[in-house]
Amino acid sequence: MRNRLFLAVASTMFVDALLYLAIVPLLPWYAEHFHLSTVGAAVLLAAYPVTFLIVTVPAGWLAGRVGARRVVIGGILFFIAATVLFAWAPSANAIILARALQGIGGGVGWAAAMSWLTGNVPPERRSRVIGAISGVLAAGSVAGPILGALGGATSPALVFGFVGLLATFALGATLLAPAGAVLPRDPALHTTLRRLIAHPIVICSLAFSLADAVGVAAVDLLAPLQLGERGVDSTAIGIAIGAGAALGIAASQLAGRAGERFGSFPVAFVGGVGLGVVPALLVLPLPSWGILALLVAIGPFFPILMTGVYPLMSAAADDLGLSHGTANALPNMVWSGGFAVTPLLVAPIAEAAGDAVAYGLAAVLVAALLTTAVFMRARARSRSLSH
């Protein structure tokens, strides 16, 4: 049962990561093809996380009411339809709309799939299993930029049509997987949220998630555009992002094992520190090869951080006698909100004051969020709660 369930969750997560990152090396292409400014490119990049933000918590809560597998199936179906629209979008408005619709499918599928997985894994094994899923996400992150670079060399429509076919495989795997364990039925959404937010480890985990979004979004927006202005093509950008994600596959496995031995908080903290250091280094006047190197370097820190965050959220839900749907959706909501807002914040700052100022602001925000996480973890320890 666990193998089929893991395959269903892994394939859903893989396609989501693949689709999300495939667009990053293509940003210069879309900016030129649709005549997008830096702000316009930021809107395209942010469209996915904006709608992801809106739907992920209701979807997670619904998974705790009607069953996660059913919600995953609905999310994948929506995802497939939106990806077909994205592949053949004829205008800037159409492609932004399609990207937003993809975010709805991704938000629904991700929230339900993660709760489906953690609800069927014993607490002592969650860190390693989440590490394995983070490795799958990293693998999707490797394939995404490669596909994006391929799309830049051939046809973006061809690449995103292929992603739609992969999503069809994920749908089949989900239909064949068992529903799994019967989890606690959550109370009304507002009651569930109120109980979760009162737990300090939930706030700690959300601070980590926002730190992740701020660091990655600033780099993902500004670095490819900066390299594009210097004449670096999409293939080189895609290779750099893909290489970083490839390092993330191994890093996530190590993070899962470290979480079992040392606890999930130190794992998440290490990931957060890395996500703050990279934009801090990009403040410096680096050559193109230095920027490409930092695009590689940031890759492992996202799966490391997430390998720590989800076991923390699941433990908090267990403390409160709740299903994992809403709990695991909250980091998604905060991450997507941060990823939506950060490009819209740093783009005008970069245009008005330069990229260095925008990178510096991102690094300072990450440091402040890590400080918040440390403080909330100390509060949880003082109350003898899961940490």
NUGU-167042 format. One record per residue (C-alpha): residue in one letter; x, y, z. Coordinates in pm, whole numbers. Layout:
BEGIN
node aa:A | x:X | y:Y | z:Z
...
This chain:
BEGIN
node aa:M | x:0 | y:0 | z:0
node aa:R | x:271 | y:246 | z:100
node aa:N | x:461 | y:197 | z:-227
node aa:R | x:156 | y:279 | z:-440
node aa:L | x:66 | y:574 | z:-218
node aa:F | x:423 | y:706 | z:-230
node aa:L | x:428 | y:672 | z:-611
node aa:A | x:105 | y:870 | z:-639
node aa:V | x:230 | y:1148 | z:-412
node aa:A | x:577 | y:1149 | z:-567
node aa:S | x:449 | y:1172 | z:-924
node aa:T | x:212 | y:1455 | z:-832
node aa:M | x:490 | y:1649 | z:-658
node aa:F | x:736 | y:1580 | z:-940
node aa:V | x:510 | y:1724 | z:-1208
node aa:D | x:434 | y:2029 | z:-995
node aa:A | x:805 | y:2104 | z:-939
node aa:L | x:879 | y:2036 | z:-1304
node aa:L | x:617 | y:2281 | z:-1424
node aa:Y | x:699 | y:2548 | z:-1171
node aa:L | x:1069 | y:2575 | z:-1249
node aa:A | x:1047 | y:2517 | z:-1624
node aa:I | x:939 | y:2878 | z:-1665
node aa:V | x:1240 | y:3033 | z:-1488
node aa:P | x:1501 | y:2998 | z:-1768
node aa:L | x:1230 | y:3097 | z:-2017
node aa:L | x:1161 | y:3433 | z:-1846
node aa:P | x:1390 | y:3621 | z:-2086
node aa:W | x:1219 | y:3448 | z:-2382
node aa:Y | x:868 | y:3534 | z:-2260
node aa:A | x:978 | y:3888 | z:-2174
node aa:E | x:1099 | y:3936 | z:-2533
node aa:H | x:817 | y:3744 | z:-2705
node aa:F | x:535 | y:3918 | z:-2515
node aa:H | x:719 | y:4250 | z:-2461
node aa:L | x:715 | y:4221 | z:-2082
node aa:S | x:898 | y:4466 | z:-1856
node aa:T | x:1070 | y:4349 | z:-1537
node aa:V | x:742 | y:4409 | z:-1354
node aa:G | x:553 | y:4218 | z:-1623
node aa:A | x:791 | y:3924 | z:-1588
node aa:A | x:738 | y:3943 | z:-1213
node aa:V | x:360 | y:3923 | z:-1262
node aa:L | x:403 | y:3613 | z:-1479
node aa:L | x:631 | y:3453 | z:-1220
node aa:A | x:396 | y:3549 | z:-935
node aa:A | x:71 | y:3436 | z:-1100
node aa:Y | x:120 | y:3074 | z:-997
node aa:P | x:192 | y:3136 | z:-627
node aa:V | x:-90 | y:3393 | z:-598
node aa:T | x:-361 | y:3141 | z:-685
node aa:F | x:-172 | y:2866 | z:-503
node aa:L | x:-195 | y:3092 | z:-198
node aa:I | x:-571 | y:3130 | z:-229
node aa:V | x:-664 | y:2764 | z:-265
node aa:T | x:-407 | y:2567 | z:-65
node aa:V | x:-551 | y:2602 | z:287
node aa:P | x:-914 | y:2534 | z:186
node aa:A | x:-788 | y:2235 | z:-15
node aa:G | x:-591 | y:2103 | z:282
node aa:W | x:-890 | y:2145 | z:510
node aa:L | x:-1113 | y:1972 | z:254
node aa:A | x:-867 | y:1681 | z:245
node aa:G | x:-920 | y:1647 | z:620
node aa:R | x:-1296 | y:1631 | z:566
node aa:V | x:-1355 | y:1419 | z:255
node aa:G | x:-1024 | y:1235 | z:216
node aa:A | x:-693 | y:1345 | z:67
node aa:R | x:-695 | y:1111 | z:-234
node aa:R | x:-1019 | y:1258 | z:-372
node aa:V | x:-882 | y:1610 | z:-346
node aa:V | x:-555 | y:1512 | z:-514
node aa:I | x:-748 | y:1371 | z:-812
node aa:G | x:-942 | y:1697 | z:-853
node aa:G | x:-624 | y:1903 | z:-834
node aa:I | x:-447 | y:1699 | z:-1102
node aa:L | x:-742 | y:1723 | z:-1341
node aa:F | x:-745 | y:2102 | z:-1308
node aa:F | x:-367 | y:2111 | z:-1345
node aa:I | x:-378 | y:1919 | z:-1674
node aa:A | x:-637 | y:2151 | z:-1828
node aa:A | x:-445 | y:2465 | z:-1724
node aa:T | x:-116 | y:2330 | z:-1860
node aa:V | x:-268 | y:2266 | z:-2203
node aa:L | x:-392 | y:2626 | z:-2205
node aa:F | x:-49 | y:2753 | z:-2099
node aa:A | x:127 | y:2559 | z:-2375
node aa:W | x:-66 | y:2735 | z:-2651
node aa:A | x:-144 | y:3073 | z:-2494
node aa:P | x:-152 | y:3337 | z:-2772
node aa:S | x:-85 | y:3653 | z:-2568
node aa:A | x:68 | y:3792 | z:-2249
node aa:N | x:-272 | y:3811 | z:-2078
node aa:A | x:-357 | y:3455 | z:-2178
node aa:I | x:-31 | y:3310 | z:-2053
node aa:I | x:-59 | y:3493 | z:-1720
node aa:L | x:-416 | y:3361 | z:-1684
node aa:A | x:-302 | y:3007 | z:-1764
node aa:R | x:-19 | y:3035 | z:-1513
node aa:A | x:-268 | y:3145 | z:-1247
node aa:L | x:-493 | y:2847 | z:-1327
node aa:Q | x:-194 | y:2615 | z:-1295
node aa:G | x:-145 | y:2755 | z:-947
node aa:I | x:-497 | y:2646 | z:-852
node aa:G | x:-433 | y:2288 | z:-961
node aa:G | x:-93 | y:2284 | z:-797
node aa:G | x:-219 | y:2430 | z:-469
node aa:V | x:-501 | y:2178 | z:-443
node aa:G | x:-285 | y:1880 | z:-536
node aa:W | x:15 | y:1972 | z:-323
node aa:A | x:-176 | y:2039 | z:-1
node aa:A | x:-379 | y:1719 | z:-23
node aa:A | x:-88 | y:1501 | z:-138
node aa:M | x:141 | y:1602 | z:147
node aa:S | x:-129 | y:1536 | z:409
node aa:W | x:-208 | y:1203 | z:240
node aa:L | x:157 | y:1104 | z:279
node aa:T | x:235 | y:1225 | z:632
node aa:G | x:-94 | y:1087 | z:764
node aa:N | x:12 | y:739 | z:654
node aa:V | x:370 | y:744 | z:790
node aa:P | x:463 | y:689 | z:1159
node aa:P | x:610 | y:1001 | z:1327
node aa:E | x:953 | y:840 | z:1369
node aa:R | x:981 | y:785 | z:992
node aa:R | x:841 | y:1116 | z:868
node aa:S | x:1173 | y:1296 | z:839
node aa:R | x:1322 | y:1029 | z:615
node aa:V | x:1006 | y:999 | z:402
node aa:I | x:976 | y:1376 | z:364
node aa:G | x:1344 | y:1375 | z:271
node aa:A | x:1263 | y:1124 | z:-4
node aa:I | x:977 | y:1342 | z:-130
node aa:S | x:1205 | y:1646 | z:-117
node aa:G | x:1443 | y:1446 | z:-334
node aa:V | x:1161 | y:1388 | z:-582
node aa:L | x:1086 | y:1760 | z:-579
node aa:A | x:1454 | y:1828 | z:-639
node aa:A | x:1448 | y:1583 | z:-930
node aa:G | x:1153 | y:1775 | z:-1074
node aa:S | x:1351 | y:2091 | z:-1018
node aa:V | x:1637 | y:1940 | z:-1219
node aa:A | x:1410 | y:1838 | z:-1504
node aa:G | x:1216 | y:2167 | z:-1504
node aa:P | x:1500 | y:2402 | z:-1600
node aa:I | x:1631 | y:2146 | z:-1849
node aa:L | x:1289 | y:2134 | z:-2013
node aa:G | x:1271 | y:2512 | z:-1999
node aa:A | x:1609 | y:2541 | z:-2170
node aa:L | x:1491 | y:2287 | z:-2428
node aa:G | x:1180 | y:2496 | z:-2482
node aa:G | x:1396 | y:2802 | z:-2540
node aa:A | x:1591 | y:2612 | z:-2806
node aa:T | x:1284 | y:2453 | z:-2970
node aa:S | x:925 | y:2538 | z:-2872
node aa:P | x:782 | y:2624 | z:-2528
node aa:A | x:448 | y:2481 | z:-2645
node aa:L | x:610 | y:2142 | z:-2709
node aa:V | x:767 | y:2135 | z:-2363
node aa:F | x:453 | y:2230 | z:-2172
node aa:G | x:244 | y:1989 | z:-2376
node aa:F | x:482 | y:1715 | z:-2260
node aa:V | x:431 | y:1826 | z:-1898
node aa:G | x:57 | y:1774 | z:-1950
node aa:L | x:126 | y:1413 | z:-2051
node aa:L | x:333 | y:1357 | z:-1737
node aa:A | x:46 | y:1496 | z:-1527
node aa:T | x:-179 | y:1235 | z:-1688
node aa:F | x:56 | y:964 | z:-1555
node aa:A | x:31 | y:1118 | z:-1205
node aa:L | x:-347 | y:1103 | z:-1234
node aa:G | x:-333 | y:734 | z:-1321
node aa:A | x:-102 | y:658 | z:-1027
node aa:T | x:-338 | y:840 | z:-791
node aa:L | x:-643 | y:655 | z:-919
node aa:L | x:-466 | y:323 | z:-856
node aa:A | x:-342 | y:413 | z:-505
node aa:P | x:-534 | y:323 | z:-185
node aa:A | x:-705 | y:589 | z:23
node aa:G | x:-491 | y:496 | z:325
node aa:A | x:-554 | y:550 | z:695
node aa:V | x:-864 | y:722 | z:828
node aa:L | x:-744 | y:1047 | z:986
node aa:P | x:-919 | y:1274 | z:1238
node aa:R | x:-1198 | y:1479 | z:1086
node aa:D | x:-1110 | y:1845 | z:1131
node aa:P | x:-1360 | y:2093 | z:1279
node aa:A | x:-1469 | y:2406 | z:1093
node aa:L | x:-1189 | y:2578 | z:903
node aa:H | x:-1173 | y:2885 | z:1127
node aa:T | x:-1156 | y:2665 | z:1438
node aa:T | x:-882 | y:2449 | z:1286
node aa:L | x:-678 | y:2755 | z:1191
node aa:R | x:-719 | y:2915 | z:1532
node aa:R | x:-592 | y:2603 | z:1708
node aa:L | x:-295 | y:2566 | z:1473
node aa:I | x:-183 | y:2929 | z:1491
node aa:A | x:-177 | y:2908 | z:1871
node aa:H | x:97 | y:2641 | z:1852
node aa:P | x:445 | y:2802 | z:1854
node aa:I | x:596 | y:2535 | z:1629
node aa:V | x:342 | y:2627 | z:1363
node aa:I | x:462 | y:2989 | z:1374
node aa:C | x:823 | y:2868 | z:1370
node aa:S | x:757 | y:2657 | z:1060
node aa:L | x:574 | y:2939 | z:885
node aa:A | x:869 | y:3172 | z:948
node aa:F | x:1095 | y:2916 | z:784
node aa:S | x:858 | y:2886 | z:487
node aa:L | x:845 | y:3261 | z:435
node aa:A | x:1225 | y:3286 | z:459
node aa:D | x:1246 | y:3025 | z:185
node aa:A | x:1006 | y:3217 | z:-39
node aa:V | x:1180 | y:3552 | z:6
node aa:G | x:1528 | y:3419 | z:-64
node aa:V | x:1439 | y:3201 | z:-361
node aa:A | x:1194 | y:3443 | z:-526
node aa:A | x:1439 | y:3733 | z:-524
node aa:V | x:1711 | y:3520 | z:-681
node aa:D | x:1480 | y:3344 | z:-929
node aa:L | x:1352 | y:3676 | z:-1063
node aa:L | x:1657 | y:3899 | z:-1065
node aa:A | x:1943 | y:3662 | z:-1147
node aa:P | x:1801 | y:3523 | z:-1478
node aa:L | x:1701 | y:3871 | z:-1595
node aa:Q | x:2042 | y:4011 | z:-1498
node aa:L | x:2215 | y:3730 | z:-1686
node aa:G | x:1986 | y:3777 | z:-1986
node aa:E | x:2080 | y:4146 | z:-2005
node aa:R | x:2446 | y:4037 | z:-2017
node aa:G | x:2380 | y:3809 | z:-2311
node aa:V | x:2374 | y:3478 | z:-2120
node aa:D | x:2123 | y:3253 | z:-2295
node aa:S | x:1841 | y:3045 | z:-2146
node aa:T | x:2037 | y:2721 | z:-2186
node aa:A | x:2315 | y:2832 | z:-1951
node aa:I | x:2064 | y:2964 | z:-1697
node aa:G | x:1867 | y:2640 | z:-1712
node aa:I | x:2180 | y:2430 | z:-1666
node aa:A | x:2281 | y:2631 | z:-1357
node aa:I | x:1938 | y:2600 | z:-1195
node aa:G | x:1922 | y:2233 | z:-1287
node aa:A | x:2265 | y:2165 | z:-1141
node aa:G | x:2159 | y:2324 | z:-811
node aa:A | x:1846 | y:2115 | z:-803
node aa:A | x:2053 | y:1802 | z:-875
node aa:L | x:2259 | y:1875 | z:-566
node aa:G | x:1928 | y:1905 | z:-383
node aa:I | x:1845 | y:1540 | z:-453
node aa:A | x:2140 | y:1420 | z:-246
node aa:A | x:2101 | y:1700 | z:8
node aa:S | x:1739 | y:1608 | z:81
node aa:Q | x:1830 | y:1245 | z:153
node aa:L | x:2099 | y:1357 | z:395
node aa:A | x:1858 | y:1606 | z:551
node aa:G | x:1600 | y:1331 | z:610
node aa:R | x:1855 | y:1119 | z:792
node aa:A | x:1981 | y:1418 | z:988
node aa:G | x:1625 | y:1497 | z:1093
node aa:E | x:1585 | y:1149 | z:1241
node aa:R | x:1907 | y:1190 | z:1436
node aa:F | x:1914 | y:1556 | z:1538
node aa:G | x:1552 | y:1672 | z:1494
node aa:S | x:1373 | y:1865 | z:1225
node aa:F | x:1440 | y:2216 | z:1354
node aa:P | x:1819 | y:2214 | z:1296
node aa:V | x:1760 | y:2080 | z:944
node aa:A | x:1517 | y:2360 | z:858
node aa:F | x:1750 | y:2621 | z:1012
node aa:V | x:2046 | y:2511 | z:801
node aa:G | x:1830 | y:2542 | z:489
node aa:G | x:1715 | y:2888 | z:594
node aa:V | x:2068 | y:3014 | z:653
node aa:G | x:2170 | y:2907 | z:304
node aa:L | x:1870 | y:3081 | z:151
node aa:G | x:1975 | y:3407 | z:320
node aa:V | x:2344 | y:3386 | z:237
node aa:V | x:2294 | y:3356 | z:-141
node aa:P | x:2110 | y:3689 | z:-193
node aa:A | x:2356 | y:3852 | z:47
node aa:L | x:2643 | y:3743 | z:-179
node aa:L | x:2459 | y:3865 | z:-488
node aa:V | x:2480 | y:4218 | z:-348
node aa:L | x:2844 | y:4206 | z:-462
node aa:P | x:2934 | y:4312 | z:-820
node aa:L | x:2986 | y:3957 | z:-947
node aa:P | x:3077 | y:3844 | z:-1299
node aa:S | x:2827 | y:3634 | z:-1490
node aa:W | x:2997 | y:3309 | z:-1392
node aa:G | x:2967 | y:3410 | z:-1024
node aa:I | x:2592 | y:3467 | z:-1058
node aa:L | x:2555 | y:3133 | z:-1233
node aa:A | x:2752 | y:2967 | z:-952
node aa:L | x:2513 | y:3111 | z:-691
node aa:L | x:2215 | y:2987 | z:-892
node aa:V | x:2372 | y:2644 | z:-848
node aa:A | x:2446 | y:2701 | z:-480
node aa:I | x:2093 | y:2799 | z:-379
node aa:G | x:1945 | y:2478 | z:-519
node aa:P | x:2003 | y:2238 | z:-224
node aa:F | x:1872 | y:2471 | z:46
node aa:F | x:1505 | y:2459 | z:-55
node aa:P | x:1469 | y:2078 | z:-13
node aa:I | x:1676 | y:2089 | z:305
node aa:L | x:1446 | y:2347 | z:461
node aa:M | x:1127 | y:2171 | z:354
node aa:T | x:1255 | y:1838 | z:486
node aa:G | x:1256 | y:2007 | z:826
node aa:V | x:933 | y:2205 | z:799
node aa:Y | x:677 | y:1935 | z:719
node aa:P | x:763 | y:1696 | z:1005
node aa:L | x:740 | y:1996 | z:1239
node aa:M | x:394 | y:2085 | z:1110
node aa:S | x:276 | y:1723 | z:1127
node aa:A | x:396 | y:1696 | z:1486
node aa:A | x:204 | y:2011 | z:1578
node aa:A | x:-113 | y:1868 | z:1418
node aa:D | x:-65 | y:1546 | z:1616
node aa:D | x:-31 | y:1752 | z:1937
node aa:L | x:-367 | y:1911 | z:1862
node aa:G | x:-548 | y:1596 | z:1745
node aa:L | x:-599 | y:1733 | z:1392
node aa:S | x:-552 | y:1579 | z:1048
node aa:H | x:-247 | y:1696 | z:855
node aa:G | x:-438 | y:1863 | z:572
node aa:T | x:-467 | y:2219 | z:701
node aa:A | x:-139 | y:2197 | z:891
node aa:N | x:61 | y:2100 | z:585
node aa:A | x:-125 | y:2352 | z:371
node aa:L | x:-25 | y:2648 | z:588
node aa:P | x:344 | y:2642 | z:489
node aa:N | x:231 | y:2623 | z:127
node aa:M | x:9 | y:2926 | z:176
node aa:V | x:282 | y:3130 | z:343
node aa:W | x:544 | y:3021 | z:91
node aa:S | x:324 | y:3102 | z:-207
node aa:G | x:226 | y:3435 | z:-56
node aa:G | x:589 | y:3522 | z:-1
node aa:F | x:681 | y:3405 | z:-347
node aa:A | x:401 | y:3613 | z:-498
node aa:V | x:478 | y:3931 | z:-307
node aa:T | x:858 | y:3918 | z:-316
node aa:P | x:896 | y:3959 | z:-696
node aa:L | x:643 | y:4242 | z:-694
node aa:L | x:839 | y:4408 | z:-412
node aa:V | x:1193 | y:4360 | z:-537
node aa:A | x:1125 | y:4433 | z:-908
node aa:P | x:1044 | y:4805 | z:-865
node aa:I | x:1323 | y:4837 | z:-607
node aa:A | x:1567 | y:4681 | z:-852
node aa:E | x:1452 | y:4914 | z:-1131
node aa:A | x:1471 | y:5224 | z:-909
node aa:A | x:1778 | y:5154 | z:-694
node aa:G | x:1956 | y:4860 | z:-856
node aa:D | x:1970 | y:4484 | z:-807
node aa:A | x:2215 | y:4506 | z:-516
node aa:V | x:1966 | y:4696 | z:-301
node aa:A | x:1689 | y:4446 | z:-381
node aa:Y | x:1913 | y:4149 | z:-297
node aa:G | x:2021 | y:4316 | z:28
node aa:L | x:1661 | y:4369 | z:135
node aa:A | x:1583 | y:4001 | z:69
node aa:A | x:1882 | y:3891 | z:280
node aa:V | x:1777 | y:4112 | z:573
node aa:L | x:1420 | y:3978 | z:563
node aa:V | x:1544 | y:3619 | z:566
node aa:A | x:1762 | y:3691 | z:870
node aa:A | x:1467 | y:3845 | z:1056
node aa:L | x:1247 | y:3543 | z:981
node aa:L | x:1512 | y:3297 | z:1101
node aa:T | x:1534 | y:3493 | z:1426
node aa:T | x:1157 | y:3459 | z:1466
node aa:A | x:1181 | y:3082 | z:1410
node aa:V | x:1444 | y:3046 | z:1681
node aa:F | x:1235 | y:3245 | z:1927
node aa:M | x:919 | y:3040 | z:1863
node aa:R | x:1106 | y:2712 | z:1896
node aa:A | x:1233 | y:2825 | z:2236
node aa:R | x:874 | y:2902 | z:2338
node aa:A | x:763 | y:2552 | z:2230
node aa:R | x:1040 | y:2392 | z:2435
node aa:S | x:939 | y:2594 | z:2740
node aa:R | x:585 | y:2455 | z:2706
node aa:S | x:707 | y:2097 | z:2645
node aa:L | x:543 | y:2085 | z:2301
node aa:S | x:666 | y:1898 | z:1993
node aa:H | x:972 | y:2070 | z:1851
